[in-house]
Amino acid sequence: LCTFARLFKEKELSTDLQRWLFIINNMGSEALQDCPFEDPLFHNFFEQGQIEKLTPMEKEVYEKSIYEYQDVQDTIEYERESARTEAKLAMAKSMLKKGIDLATIISITELSAEEICA
């Protein structure tokens, strides 16, 4: 366990002020390298520090990978929503065929009348 993580665990650095002062005093030292930070504030700080160490080419590749990852995530979410909507539409049409009134179907499926009757 690295020095900083050990100090966190042992509660020797119990306040954020103590942690920040330790970080500032030990910037660049081995005490701060490869530590598993659980606190999002500290995790983000060290993650950004790692990004800043990258060369311009490495930063470009990193940023491109972030955009590509987000694009994939957005595509997956879009497909999930589309599948949910299709399932709701199939259910709504089935309920219509069974004689369930449109207001009830709208309430259950949260679809609009236009979507259901299209």
VENPE-V71859 format. One record per run of one state. SS is the DSSP state (h for helix, s for strand, l for the rest). FROM is the first residue (numbers start at 1). LEN is the number of residues. Records with the same first field share a line. If there is no record, write none. Layout:
BEGIN
SS: FROM-LEN ; FROM-LEN
END
This chain:
BEGIN
l: 1-2 ; 10-6 ; 26-4 ; 33-7 ; 53-3 ; 98-4 ; 110-3 ; 118-1
h: 3-7 ; 16-10 ; 30-3 ; 40-13 ; 56-42 ; 102-8 ; 113-5
END
